[in-house]
Amino acid sequence: MTEQSPSWYDYSSDALQGVAVKEEKMTQIDCRGMACPQPVVTTKQALEGLDREELTIIVDNPSSSENVERFARSQGCSVRVEQEGQDFYVHMQKPEGKGEEKAAAEERKTKKTVVYINSDLLGGGDEALGSFLMKAFLKTLLDLGKVPDRLILINSGVRLASEGSQALDTLRTLSQKGVEIVSCGTCLDFYKLRDKMGVGRISNMFEILQSMTEADCLIRP
């Protein structure tokens, strides 16, 4: 019987003494300097062309590293991240079989209802009325029989999830009830609110568009 080597190796481990090691191919792509969401798009295209090789994506900021890691895990990949100075090396490898990919796909299918908010005001006209209506809309989401799976905040909508927002407590309650709240990273940077997020996490345009296209129900107030 031919002994097969593991598909993932720790080459520094003494446990490998006497074990025949099979060298794996590795693809490395430098995404430093790329604007969001290009690192994620590049990762997607690279994974589609790989079999079992290890793929390493190099980025130069924490947000890109988190976005790439999150996408790779959503595709069923095993992931590890190394930081060298200001650079992040995101190593990923596809699963051997289809089981993990199928499980990841099934998880994505469960997220059916998405709320997309692109302003901190609801409707046109008077700003005070628009602010009041938006707060009422978010509070009403709590009264639904089933809360949405994800709430996307883009453009001035990211203000709703920032410190000082009158809607922040409502969003925190929605988060506690299982609603995933994501804010556009580019928008947070534009409004200088990245360090003032009070709830949720930072997302990117690729993930936002993917959520919208995969949703069974998309609510745009």
PyMOL CGO cylinders between C-alpha atoms (Angstrom):
from pymol import cmd
from pymol.cgo import CYLINDER

trace = [
    CYLINDER, 0.00, 0.00, 0.00, 1.32, 3.42, -0.89, 0.3, 1, 1, 1, 1, 1, 1,
    CYLINDER, 1.32, 3.42, -0.89, 1.43, 5.82, 2.03, 0.3, 1, 1, 1, 1, 1, 1,
    CYLINDER, 1.43, 5.82, 2.03, -0.08, 9.18, 1.16, 0.3, 1, 1, 1, 1, 1, 1,
    CYLINDER, -0.08, 9.18, 1.16, 1.23, 12.36, 2.72, 0.3, 1, 1, 1, 1, 1, 1,
    CYLINDER, 1.23, 12.36, 2.72, -1.10, 14.87, 4.39, 0.3, 1, 1, 1, 1, 1, 1,
    CYLINDER, -1.10, 14.87, 4.39, -2.34, 17.66, 2.15, 0.3, 1, 1, 1, 1, 1, 1,
    CYLINDER, -2.34, 17.66, 2.15, -1.19, 20.35, 4.63, 0.3, 1, 1, 1, 1, 1, 1,
    CYLINDER, -1.19, 20.35, 4.63, 2.27, 20.41, 6.14, 0.3, 1, 1, 1, 1, 1, 1,
    CYLINDER, 2.27, 20.41, 6.14, 4.06, 22.14, 8.97, 0.3, 1, 1, 1, 1, 1, 1,
    CYLINDER, 4.06, 22.14, 8.97, 7.58, 21.95, 7.56, 0.3, 1, 1, 1, 1, 1, 1,
    CYLINDER, 7.58, 21.95, 7.56, 9.06, 23.20, 10.84, 0.3, 1, 1, 1, 1, 1, 1,
    CYLINDER, 9.06, 23.20, 10.84, 7.66, 20.32, 12.86, 0.3, 1, 1, 1, 1, 1, 1,
    CYLINDER, 7.66, 20.32, 12.86, 9.91, 17.53, 14.12, 0.3, 1, 1, 1, 1, 1, 1,
    CYLINDER, 9.91, 17.53, 14.12, 6.99, 15.20, 13.58, 0.3, 1, 1, 1, 1, 1, 1,
    CYLINDER, 6.99, 15.20, 13.58, 7.82, 15.08, 9.88, 0.3, 1, 1, 1, 1, 1, 1,
    CYLINDER, 7.82, 15.08, 9.88, 11.11, 13.27, 10.44, 0.3, 1, 1, 1, 1, 1, 1,
    CYLINDER, 11.11, 13.27, 10.44, 11.08, 10.06, 8.43, 0.3, 1, 1, 1, 1, 1, 1,
    CYLINDER, 11.08, 10.06, 8.43, 7.89, 11.03, 6.58, 0.3, 1, 1, 1, 1, 1, 1,
    CYLINDER, 7.89, 11.03, 6.58, 7.99, 11.37, 2.81, 0.3, 1, 1, 1, 1, 1, 1,
    CYLINDER, 7.99, 11.37, 2.81, 6.91, 14.91, 2.00, 0.3, 1, 1, 1, 1, 1, 1,
    CYLINDER, 6.91, 14.91, 2.00, 5.24, 15.74, -1.26, 0.3, 1, 1, 1, 1, 1, 1,
    CYLINDER, 5.24, 15.74, -1.26, 5.92, 19.28, -2.44, 0.3, 1, 1, 1, 1, 1, 1,
    CYLINDER, 5.92, 19.28, -2.44, 2.76, 21.27, -3.16, 0.3, 1, 1, 1, 1, 1, 1,
    CYLINDER, 2.76, 21.27, -3.16, 2.50, 23.91, -5.84, 0.3, 1, 1, 1, 1, 1, 1,
    CYLINDER, 2.50, 23.91, -5.84, 1.92, 27.44, -4.62, 0.3, 1, 1, 1, 1, 1, 1,
    CYLINDER, 1.92, 27.44, -4.62, 0.55, 30.48, -6.43, 0.3, 1, 1, 1, 1, 1, 1,
    CYLINDER, 0.55, 30.48, -6.43, 1.28, 33.94, -5.03, 0.3, 1, 1, 1, 1, 1, 1,
    CYLINDER, 1.28, 33.94, -5.03, -0.47, 37.12, -6.19, 0.3, 1, 1, 1, 1, 1, 1,
    CYLINDER, -0.47, 37.12, -6.19, 0.52, 40.62, -5.10, 0.3, 1, 1, 1, 1, 1, 1,
    CYLINDER, 0.52, 40.62, -5.10, -2.59, 42.76, -4.53, 0.3, 1, 1, 1, 1, 1, 1,
    CYLINDER, -2.59, 42.76, -4.53, -0.86, 45.56, -2.62, 0.3, 1, 1, 1, 1, 1, 1,
    CYLINDER, -0.86, 45.56, -2.62, -2.10, 48.98, -3.66, 0.3, 1, 1, 1, 1, 1, 1,
    CYLINDER, -2.10, 48.98, -3.66, -5.34, 47.65, -5.14, 0.3, 1, 1, 1, 1, 1, 1,
    CYLINDER, -5.34, 47.65, -5.14, -8.53, 49.49, -4.22, 0.3, 1, 1, 1, 1, 1, 1,
    CYLINDER, -8.53, 49.49, -4.22, -11.52, 47.66, -2.71, 0.3, 1, 1, 1, 1, 1, 1,
    CYLINDER, -11.52, 47.66, -2.71, -12.94, 45.27, -3.89, 0.3, 1, 1, 1, 1, 1, 1,
    CYLINDER, -12.94, 45.27, -3.89, -10.21, 44.29, -6.38, 0.3, 1, 1, 1, 1, 1, 1,
    CYLINDER, -10.21, 44.29, -6.38, -8.28, 42.00, -3.98, 0.3, 1, 1, 1, 1, 1, 1,
    CYLINDER, -8.28, 42.00, -3.98, -11.44, 39.92, -3.44, 0.3, 1, 1, 1, 1, 1, 1,
    CYLINDER, -11.44, 39.92, -3.44, -12.22, 39.83, -7.17, 0.3, 1, 1, 1, 1, 1, 1,
    CYLINDER, -12.22, 39.83, -7.17, -8.63, 38.76, -7.90, 0.3, 1, 1, 1, 1, 1, 1,
    CYLINDER, -8.63, 38.76, -7.90, -8.88, 36.04, -5.25, 0.3, 1, 1, 1, 1, 1, 1,
    CYLINDER, -8.88, 36.04, -5.25, -12.12, 34.73, -6.77, 0.3, 1, 1, 1, 1, 1, 1,
    CYLINDER, -12.12, 34.73, -6.77, -10.63, 34.56, -10.25, 0.3, 1, 1, 1, 1, 1, 1,
    CYLINDER, -10.63, 34.56, -10.25, -7.48, 32.84, -8.97, 0.3, 1, 1, 1, 1, 1, 1,
    CYLINDER, -7.48, 32.84, -8.97, -9.38, 30.21, -6.98, 0.3, 1, 1, 1, 1, 1, 1,
    CYLINDER, -9.38, 30.21, -6.98, -11.49, 29.34, -10.01, 0.3, 1, 1, 1, 1, 1, 1,
    CYLINDER, -11.49, 29.34, -10.01, -8.33, 28.42, -11.90, 0.3, 1, 1, 1, 1, 1, 1,
    CYLINDER, -8.33, 28.42, -11.90, -6.73, 26.32, -9.15, 0.3, 1, 1, 1, 1, 1, 1,
    CYLINDER, -6.73, 26.32, -9.15, -7.11, 22.69, -8.16, 0.3, 1, 1, 1, 1, 1, 1,
    CYLINDER, -7.11, 22.69, -8.16, -5.36, 21.83, -4.89, 0.3, 1, 1, 1, 1, 1, 1,
    CYLINDER, -5.36, 21.83, -4.89, -2.52, 24.35, -5.03, 0.3, 1, 1, 1, 1, 1, 1,
    CYLINDER, -2.52, 24.35, -5.03, -2.01, 26.75, -2.18, 0.3, 1, 1, 1, 1, 1, 1,
    CYLINDER, -2.01, 26.75, -2.18, -2.87, 30.34, -3.07, 0.3, 1, 1, 1, 1, 1, 1,
    CYLINDER, -2.87, 30.34, -3.07, -1.30, 33.30, -1.31, 0.3, 1, 1, 1, 1, 1, 1,
    CYLINDER, -1.30, 33.30, -1.31, -2.74, 36.78, -1.66, 0.3, 1, 1, 1, 1, 1, 1,
    CYLINDER, -2.74, 36.78, -1.66, -0.58, 39.69, -0.49, 0.3, 1, 1, 1, 1, 1, 1,
    CYLINDER, -0.58, 39.69, -0.49, -2.36, 42.87, 0.65, 0.3, 1, 1, 1, 1, 1, 1,
    CYLINDER, -2.36, 42.87, 0.65, -1.20, 45.94, 2.51, 0.3, 1, 1, 1, 1, 1, 1,
    CYLINDER, -1.20, 45.94, 2.51, -4.02, 46.81, 4.91, 0.3, 1, 1, 1, 1, 1, 1,
    CYLINDER, -4.02, 46.81, 4.91, -6.14, 45.01, 7.54, 0.3, 1, 1, 1, 1, 1, 1,
    CYLINDER, -6.14, 45.01, 7.54, -9.47, 45.61, 5.76, 0.3, 1, 1, 1, 1, 1, 1,
    CYLINDER, -9.47, 45.61, 5.76, -8.31, 43.93, 2.55, 0.3, 1, 1, 1, 1, 1, 1,
    CYLINDER, -8.31, 43.93, 2.55, -6.86, 41.05, 4.57, 0.3, 1, 1, 1, 1, 1, 1,
    CYLINDER, -6.86, 41.05, 4.57, -10.16, 40.51, 6.40, 0.3, 1, 1, 1, 1, 1, 1,
    CYLINDER, -10.16, 40.51, 6.40, -12.17, 40.76, 3.18, 0.3, 1, 1, 1, 1, 1, 1,
    CYLINDER, -12.17, 40.76, 3.18, -9.99, 38.21, 1.37, 0.3, 1, 1, 1, 1, 1, 1,
    CYLINDER, -9.99, 38.21, 1.37, -9.97, 35.85, 4.36, 0.3, 1, 1, 1, 1, 1, 1,
    CYLINDER, -9.97, 35.85, 4.36, -13.75, 36.05, 4.72, 0.3, 1, 1, 1, 1, 1, 1,
    CYLINDER, -13.75, 36.05, 4.72, -14.30, 35.35, 1.03, 0.3, 1, 1, 1, 1, 1, 1,
    CYLINDER, -14.30, 35.35, 1.03, -11.89, 32.40, 1.01, 0.3, 1, 1, 1, 1, 1, 1,
    CYLINDER, -11.89, 32.40, 1.01, -13.61, 30.81, 4.01, 0.3, 1, 1, 1, 1, 1, 1,
    CYLINDER, -13.61, 30.81, 4.01, -17.00, 31.31, 2.34, 0.3, 1, 1, 1, 1, 1, 1,
    CYLINDER, -17.00, 31.31, 2.34, -15.65, 29.18, -0.52, 0.3, 1, 1, 1, 1, 1, 1,
    CYLINDER, -15.65, 29.18, -0.52, -14.73, 26.35, 1.87, 0.3, 1, 1, 1, 1, 1, 1,
    CYLINDER, -14.73, 26.35, 1.87, -10.98, 27.05, 1.87, 0.3, 1, 1, 1, 1, 1, 1,
    CYLINDER, -10.98, 27.05, 1.87, -8.68, 26.54, 4.83, 0.3, 1, 1, 1, 1, 1, 1,
    CYLINDER, -8.68, 26.54, 4.83, -7.05, 29.89, 5.59, 0.3, 1, 1, 1, 1, 1, 1,
    CYLINDER, -7.05, 29.89, 5.59, -4.14, 31.23, 7.62, 0.3, 1, 1, 1, 1, 1, 1,
    CYLINDER, -4.14, 31.23, 7.62, -2.88, 34.80, 7.72, 0.3, 1, 1, 1, 1, 1, 1,
    CYLINDER, -2.88, 34.80, 7.72, 0.65, 36.02, 8.37, 0.3, 1, 1, 1, 1, 1, 1,
    CYLINDER, 0.65, 36.02, 8.37, 1.66, 39.63, 8.87, 0.3, 1, 1, 1, 1, 1, 1,
    CYLINDER, 1.66, 39.63, 8.87, 5.08, 40.92, 7.87, 0.3, 1, 1, 1, 1, 1, 1,
    CYLINDER, 5.08, 40.92, 7.87, 5.49, 44.60, 8.62, 0.3, 1, 1, 1, 1, 1, 1,
    CYLINDER, 5.49, 44.60, 8.62, 2.53, 46.37, 7.02, 0.3, 1, 1, 1, 1, 1, 1,
    CYLINDER, 2.53, 46.37, 7.02, 1.84, 43.53, 4.61, 0.3, 1, 1, 1, 1, 1, 1,
    CYLINDER, 1.84, 43.53, 4.61, -0.56, 40.62, 5.11, 0.3, 1, 1, 1, 1, 1, 1,
    CYLINDER, -0.56, 40.62, 5.11, -0.05, 37.21, 3.48, 0.3, 1, 1, 1, 1, 1, 1,
    CYLINDER, -0.05, 37.21, 3.48, -3.36, 35.36, 3.23, 0.3, 1, 1, 1, 1, 1, 1,
    CYLINDER, -3.36, 35.36, 3.23, -2.67, 31.68, 2.55, 0.3, 1, 1, 1, 1, 1, 1,
    CYLINDER, -2.67, 31.68, 2.55, -5.58, 29.54, 1.42, 0.3, 1, 1, 1, 1, 1, 1,
    CYLINDER, -5.58, 29.54, 1.42, -6.16, 26.07, 0.04, 0.3, 1, 1, 1, 1, 1, 1,
    CYLINDER, -6.16, 26.07, 0.04, -9.21, 24.47, -1.49, 0.3, 1, 1, 1, 1, 1, 1,
    CYLINDER, -9.21, 24.47, -1.49, -10.77, 21.47, 0.26, 0.3, 1, 1, 1, 1, 1, 1,
    CYLINDER, -10.77, 21.47, 0.26, -10.00, 18.00, -1.13, 0.3, 1, 1, 1, 1, 1, 1,
    CYLINDER, -10.00, 18.00, -1.13, -13.62, 17.06, -1.67, 0.3, 1, 1, 1, 1, 1, 1,
    CYLINDER, -13.62, 17.06, -1.67, -16.89, 18.81, -2.35, 0.3, 1, 1, 1, 1, 1, 1,
    CYLINDER, -16.89, 18.81, -2.35, -18.25, 18.43, 1.19, 0.3, 1, 1, 1, 1, 1, 1,
    CYLINDER, -18.25, 18.43, 1.19, -16.90, 21.70, 2.58, 0.3, 1, 1, 1, 1, 1, 1,
    CYLINDER, -16.90, 21.70, 2.58, -17.79, 23.61, -0.57, 0.3, 1, 1, 1, 1, 1, 1,
    CYLINDER, -17.79, 23.61, -0.57, -21.32, 22.23, -0.40, 0.3, 1, 1, 1, 1, 1, 1,
    CYLINDER, -21.32, 22.23, -0.40, -21.62, 23.16, 3.28, 0.3, 1, 1, 1, 1, 1, 1,
    CYLINDER, -21.62, 23.16, 3.28, -20.45, 26.70, 2.54, 0.3, 1, 1, 1, 1, 1, 1,
    CYLINDER, -20.45, 26.70, 2.54, -22.94, 26.95, -0.31, 0.3, 1, 1, 1, 1, 1, 1,
    CYLINDER, -22.94, 26.95, -0.31, -25.76, 25.72, 1.93, 0.3, 1, 1, 1, 1, 1, 1,
    CYLINDER, -25.76, 25.72, 1.93, -24.86, 28.33, 4.56, 0.3, 1, 1, 1, 1, 1, 1,
    CYLINDER, -24.86, 28.33, 4.56, -24.99, 31.08, 1.95, 0.3, 1, 1, 1, 1, 1, 1,
    CYLINDER, -24.99, 31.08, 1.95, -28.43, 29.87, 0.86, 0.3, 1, 1, 1, 1, 1, 1,
    CYLINDER, -28.43, 29.87, 0.86, -29.84, 30.40, 4.37, 0.3, 1, 1, 1, 1, 1, 1,
    CYLINDER, -29.84, 30.40, 4.37, -29.28, 34.16, 4.13, 0.3, 1, 1, 1, 1, 1, 1,
    CYLINDER, -29.28, 34.16, 4.13, -32.38, 35.00, 2.18, 0.3, 1, 1, 1, 1, 1, 1,
    CYLINDER, -32.38, 35.00, 2.18, -33.57, 38.44, 3.33, 0.3, 1, 1, 1, 1, 1, 1,
    CYLINDER, -33.57, 38.44, 3.33, -31.31, 41.45, 2.87, 0.3, 1, 1, 1, 1, 1, 1,
    CYLINDER, -31.31, 41.45, 2.87, -32.05, 45.09, 3.71, 0.3, 1, 1, 1, 1, 1, 1,
    CYLINDER, -32.05, 45.09, 3.71, -30.11, 47.63, 1.64, 0.3, 1, 1, 1, 1, 1, 1,
    CYLINDER, -30.11, 47.63, 1.64, -29.88, 51.19, 3.03, 0.3, 1, 1, 1, 1, 1, 1,
    CYLINDER, -29.88, 51.19, 3.03, -28.00, 53.84, 1.06, 0.3, 1, 1, 1, 1, 1, 1,
    CYLINDER, -28.00, 53.84, 1.06, -28.86, 56.92, 3.12, 0.3, 1, 1, 1, 1, 1, 1,
    CYLINDER, -28.86, 56.92, 3.12, -29.31, 57.98, 6.74, 0.3, 1, 1, 1, 1, 1, 1,
    CYLINDER, -29.31, 57.98, 6.74, -32.66, 59.48, 5.65, 0.3, 1, 1, 1, 1, 1, 1,
    CYLINDER, -32.66, 59.48, 5.65, -35.77, 57.70, 4.40, 0.3, 1, 1, 1, 1, 1, 1,
    CYLINDER, -35.77, 57.70, 4.40, -37.34, 59.23, 1.31, 0.3, 1, 1, 1, 1, 1, 1,
    CYLINDER, -37.34, 59.23, 1.31, -36.88, 62.69, -0.16, 0.3, 1, 1, 1, 1, 1, 1,
    CYLINDER, -36.88, 62.69, -0.16, -38.10, 66.05, 1.06, 0.3, 1, 1, 1, 1, 1, 1,
    CYLINDER, -38.10, 66.05, 1.06, -37.65, 67.33, 4.60, 0.3, 1, 1, 1, 1, 1, 1,
    CYLINDER, -37.65, 67.33, 4.60, -34.47, 66.06, 6.32, 0.3, 1, 1, 1, 1, 1, 1,
    CYLINDER, -34.47, 66.06, 6.32, -35.99, 66.01, 9.81, 0.3, 1, 1, 1, 1, 1, 1,
    CYLINDER, -35.99, 66.01, 9.81, -38.89, 63.92, 8.55, 0.3, 1, 1, 1, 1, 1, 1,
    CYLINDER, -38.89, 63.92, 8.55, -36.52, 61.63, 6.64, 0.3, 1, 1, 1, 1, 1, 1,
    CYLINDER, -36.52, 61.63, 6.64, -34.46, 61.04, 9.79, 0.3, 1, 1, 1, 1, 1, 1,
    CYLINDER, -34.46, 61.04, 9.79, -37.59, 60.27, 11.83, 0.3, 1, 1, 1, 1, 1, 1,
    CYLINDER, -37.59, 60.27, 11.83, -38.90, 57.86, 9.19, 0.3, 1, 1, 1, 1, 1, 1,
    CYLINDER, -38.90, 57.86, 9.19, -35.58, 55.99, 9.02, 0.3, 1, 1, 1, 1, 1, 1,
    CYLINDER, -35.58, 55.99, 9.02, -35.53, 55.47, 12.79, 0.3, 1, 1, 1, 1, 1, 1,
    CYLINDER, -35.53, 55.47, 12.79, -39.14, 54.26, 12.63, 0.3, 1, 1, 1, 1, 1, 1,
    CYLINDER, -39.14, 54.26, 12.63, -38.29, 51.88, 9.78, 0.3, 1, 1, 1, 1, 1, 1,
    CYLINDER, -38.29, 51.88, 9.78, -35.39, 50.30, 11.69, 0.3, 1, 1, 1, 1, 1, 1,
    CYLINDER, -35.39, 50.30, 11.69, -37.46, 49.91, 14.86, 0.3, 1, 1, 1, 1, 1, 1,
    CYLINDER, -37.46, 49.91, 14.86, -40.24, 48.29, 12.85, 0.3, 1, 1, 1, 1, 1, 1,
    CYLINDER, -40.24, 48.29, 12.85, -37.79, 45.63, 11.64, 0.3, 1, 1, 1, 1, 1, 1,
    CYLINDER, -37.79, 45.63, 11.64, -37.69, 44.42, 15.23, 0.3, 1, 1, 1, 1, 1, 1,
    CYLINDER, -37.69, 44.42, 15.23, -41.43, 43.79, 15.12, 0.3, 1, 1, 1, 1, 1, 1,
    CYLINDER, -41.43, 43.79, 15.12, -41.28, 41.51, 12.11, 0.3, 1, 1, 1, 1, 1, 1,
    CYLINDER, -41.28, 41.51, 12.11, -41.98, 37.84, 12.67, 0.3, 1, 1, 1, 1, 1, 1,
    CYLINDER, -41.98, 37.84, 12.67, -38.55, 37.10, 11.16, 0.3, 1, 1, 1, 1, 1, 1,
    CYLINDER, -38.55, 37.10, 11.16, -35.81, 39.68, 11.23, 0.3, 1, 1, 1, 1, 1, 1,
    CYLINDER, -35.81, 39.68, 11.23, -33.68, 40.03, 8.07, 0.3, 1, 1, 1, 1, 1, 1,
    CYLINDER, -33.68, 40.03, 8.07, -30.47, 38.05, 7.75, 0.3, 1, 1, 1, 1, 1, 1,
    CYLINDER, -30.47, 38.05, 7.75, -28.29, 40.99, 6.73, 0.3, 1, 1, 1, 1, 1, 1,
    CYLINDER, -28.29, 40.99, 6.73, -28.50, 44.77, 6.76, 0.3, 1, 1, 1, 1, 1, 1,
    CYLINDER, -28.50, 44.77, 6.76, -26.23, 46.59, 4.32, 0.3, 1, 1, 1, 1, 1, 1,
    CYLINDER, -26.23, 46.59, 4.32, -25.26, 50.22, 4.92, 0.3, 1, 1, 1, 1, 1, 1,
    CYLINDER, -25.26, 50.22, 4.92, -23.76, 52.20, 2.06, 0.3, 1, 1, 1, 1, 1, 1,
    CYLINDER, -23.76, 52.20, 2.06, -23.06, 55.88, 1.30, 0.3, 1, 1, 1, 1, 1, 1,
    CYLINDER, -23.06, 55.88, 1.30, -24.45, 58.09, 4.11, 0.3, 1, 1, 1, 1, 1, 1,
    CYLINDER, -24.45, 58.09, 4.11, -26.28, 55.06, 5.46, 0.3, 1, 1, 1, 1, 1, 1,
    CYLINDER, -26.28, 55.06, 5.46, -23.07, 54.15, 7.31, 0.3, 1, 1, 1, 1, 1, 1,
    CYLINDER, -23.07, 54.15, 7.31, -23.77, 57.08, 9.64, 0.3, 1, 1, 1, 1, 1, 1,
    CYLINDER, -23.77, 57.08, 9.64, -26.61, 55.05, 11.16, 0.3, 1, 1, 1, 1, 1, 1,
    CYLINDER, -26.61, 55.05, 11.16, -24.15, 52.53, 12.65, 0.3, 1, 1, 1, 1, 1, 1,
    CYLINDER, -24.15, 52.53, 12.65, -21.67, 55.14, 13.89, 0.3, 1, 1, 1, 1, 1, 1,
    CYLINDER, -21.67, 55.14, 13.89, -21.20, 56.55, 17.36, 0.3, 1, 1, 1, 1, 1, 1,
    CYLINDER, -21.20, 56.55, 17.36, -23.65, 59.39, 18.04, 0.3, 1, 1, 1, 1, 1, 1,
    CYLINDER, -23.65, 59.39, 18.04, -26.33, 58.01, 15.75, 0.3, 1, 1, 1, 1, 1, 1,
    CYLINDER, -26.33, 58.01, 15.75, -29.87, 58.09, 17.16, 0.3, 1, 1, 1, 1, 1, 1,
    CYLINDER, -29.87, 58.09, 17.16, -30.46, 54.75, 15.44, 0.3, 1, 1, 1, 1, 1, 1,
    CYLINDER, -30.46, 54.75, 15.44, -27.46, 53.02, 17.01, 0.3, 1, 1, 1, 1, 1, 1,
    CYLINDER, -27.46, 53.02, 17.01, -29.33, 51.38, 19.90, 0.3, 1, 1, 1, 1, 1, 1,
    CYLINDER, -29.33, 51.38, 19.90, -31.89, 49.93, 17.49, 0.3, 1, 1, 1, 1, 1, 1,
    CYLINDER, -31.89, 49.93, 17.49, -29.14, 48.54, 15.25, 0.3, 1, 1, 1, 1, 1, 1,
    CYLINDER, -29.14, 48.54, 15.25, -27.41, 47.00, 18.26, 0.3, 1, 1, 1, 1, 1, 1,
    CYLINDER, -27.41, 47.00, 18.26, -30.66, 45.29, 19.23, 0.3, 1, 1, 1, 1, 1, 1,
    CYLINDER, -30.66, 45.29, 19.23, -31.06, 43.98, 15.68, 0.3, 1, 1, 1, 1, 1, 1,
    CYLINDER, -31.06, 43.98, 15.68, -27.49, 42.67, 15.83, 0.3, 1, 1, 1, 1, 1, 1,
    CYLINDER, -27.49, 42.67, 15.83, -28.25, 40.88, 19.10, 0.3, 1, 1, 1, 1, 1, 1,
    CYLINDER, -28.25, 40.88, 19.10, -31.22, 39.22, 17.40, 0.3, 1, 1, 1, 1, 1, 1,
    CYLINDER, -31.22, 39.22, 17.40, -28.94, 37.79, 14.72, 0.3, 1, 1, 1, 1, 1, 1,
    CYLINDER, -28.94, 37.79, 14.72, -29.01, 40.43, 11.99, 0.3, 1, 1, 1, 1, 1, 1,
    CYLINDER, -29.01, 40.43, 11.99, -25.58, 40.78, 10.37, 0.3, 1, 1, 1, 1, 1, 1,
    CYLINDER, -25.58, 40.78, 10.37, -24.89, 44.50, 9.93, 0.3, 1, 1, 1, 1, 1, 1,
    CYLINDER, -24.89, 44.50, 9.93, -22.24, 45.43, 7.37, 0.3, 1, 1, 1, 1, 1, 1,
    CYLINDER, -22.24, 45.43, 7.37, -20.97, 48.87, 6.38, 0.3, 1, 1, 1, 1, 1, 1,
    CYLINDER, -20.97, 48.87, 6.38, -19.17, 49.80, 3.16, 0.3, 1, 1, 1, 1, 1, 1,
    CYLINDER, -19.17, 49.80, 3.16, -15.49, 50.38, 3.95, 0.3, 1, 1, 1, 1, 1, 1,
    CYLINDER, -15.49, 50.38, 3.95, -15.04, 52.96, 1.19, 0.3, 1, 1, 1, 1, 1, 1,
    CYLINDER, -15.04, 52.96, 1.19, -18.01, 54.92, 2.52, 0.3, 1, 1, 1, 1, 1, 1,
    CYLINDER, -18.01, 54.92, 2.52, -16.69, 54.83, 6.08, 0.3, 1, 1, 1, 1, 1, 1,
    CYLINDER, -16.69, 54.83, 6.08, -13.38, 56.23, 4.84, 0.3, 1, 1, 1, 1, 1, 1,
    CYLINDER, -13.38, 56.23, 4.84, -15.13, 58.96, 2.84, 0.3, 1, 1, 1, 1, 1, 1,
    CYLINDER, -15.13, 58.96, 2.84, -17.11, 60.14, 5.88, 0.3, 1, 1, 1, 1, 1, 1,
    CYLINDER, -17.11, 60.14, 5.88, -14.11, 59.53, 8.20, 0.3, 1, 1, 1, 1, 1, 1,
    CYLINDER, -14.11, 59.53, 8.20, -16.15, 57.12, 10.33, 0.3, 1, 1, 1, 1, 1, 1,
    CYLINDER, -16.15, 57.12, 10.33, -14.03, 53.95, 10.20, 0.3, 1, 1, 1, 1, 1, 1,
    CYLINDER, -14.03, 53.95, 10.20, -12.90, 54.40, 13.81, 0.3, 1, 1, 1, 1, 1, 1,
    CYLINDER, -12.90, 54.40, 13.81, -16.39, 55.36, 15.00, 0.3, 1, 1, 1, 1, 1, 1,
    CYLINDER, -16.39, 55.36, 15.00, -18.33, 52.22, 14.06, 0.3, 1, 1, 1, 1, 1, 1,
    CYLINDER, -18.33, 52.22, 14.06, -20.65, 51.33, 16.90, 0.3, 1, 1, 1, 1, 1, 1,
    CYLINDER, -20.65, 51.33, 16.90, -22.04, 48.05, 15.58, 0.3, 1, 1, 1, 1, 1, 1,
    CYLINDER, -22.04, 48.05, 15.58, -21.43, 45.54, 12.80, 0.3, 1, 1, 1, 1, 1, 1,
    CYLINDER, -21.43, 45.54, 12.80, -18.40, 45.01, 10.62, 0.3, 1, 1, 1, 1, 1, 1,
    CYLINDER, -18.40, 45.01, 10.62, -16.76, 46.49, 7.55, 0.3, 1, 1, 1, 1, 1, 1,
    CYLINDER, -16.76, 46.49, 7.55, -17.61, 45.02, 4.14, 0.3, 1, 1, 1, 1, 1, 1,
    CYLINDER, -17.61, 45.02, 4.14, -16.64, 45.61, 0.51, 0.3, 1, 1, 1, 1, 1, 1,
    CYLINDER, -16.64, 45.61, 0.51, -18.44, 46.16, -2.78, 0.3, 1, 1, 1, 1, 1, 1,
    CYLINDER, -18.44, 46.16, -2.78, -17.95, 42.59, -4.00, 0.3, 1, 1, 1, 1, 1, 1,
    CYLINDER, -17.95, 42.59, -4.00, -19.53, 41.08, -0.88, 0.3, 1, 1, 1, 1, 1, 1,
    CYLINDER, -19.53, 41.08, -0.88, -22.31, 43.67, -0.91, 0.3, 1, 1, 1, 1, 1, 1,
    CYLINDER, -22.31, 43.67, -0.91, -23.22, 42.95, -4.54, 0.3, 1, 1, 1, 1, 1, 1,
    CYLINDER, -23.22, 42.95, -4.54, -22.99, 39.19, -3.93, 0.3, 1, 1, 1, 1, 1, 1,
    CYLINDER, -22.99, 39.19, -3.93, -25.39, 39.48, -0.98, 0.3, 1, 1, 1, 1, 1, 1,
    CYLINDER, -25.39, 39.48, -0.98, -27.87, 41.45, -3.05, 0.3, 1, 1, 1, 1, 1, 1,
    CYLINDER, -27.87, 41.45, -3.05, -27.82, 39.08, -6.03, 0.3, 1, 1, 1, 1, 1, 1,
    CYLINDER, -27.82, 39.08, -6.03, -28.14, 35.97, -3.84, 0.3, 1, 1, 1, 1, 1, 1,
    CYLINDER, -28.14, 35.97, -3.84, -30.98, 37.33, -1.68, 0.3, 1, 1, 1, 1, 1, 1,
    CYLINDER, -30.98, 37.33, -1.68, -34.43, 35.83, -2.12, 0.3, 1, 1, 1, 1, 1, 1,
    CYLINDER, -34.43, 35.83, -2.12, -35.90, 39.05, -0.77, 0.3, 1, 1, 1, 1, 1, 1,
    CYLINDER, -35.90, 39.05, -0.77, -34.14, 42.43, -1.12, 0.3, 1, 1, 1, 1, 1, 1,
    CYLINDER, -34.14, 42.43, -1.12, -35.66, 45.33, 0.81, 0.3, 1, 1, 1, 1, 1, 1,
    CYLINDER, -35.66, 45.33, 0.81, -34.66, 48.85, -0.29, 0.3, 1, 1, 1, 1, 1, 1,
    CYLINDER, -34.66, 48.85, -0.29, -36.49, 51.47, 1.79, 0.3, 1, 1, 1, 1, 1, 1,
]
cmd.load_cgo(trace, "trace")
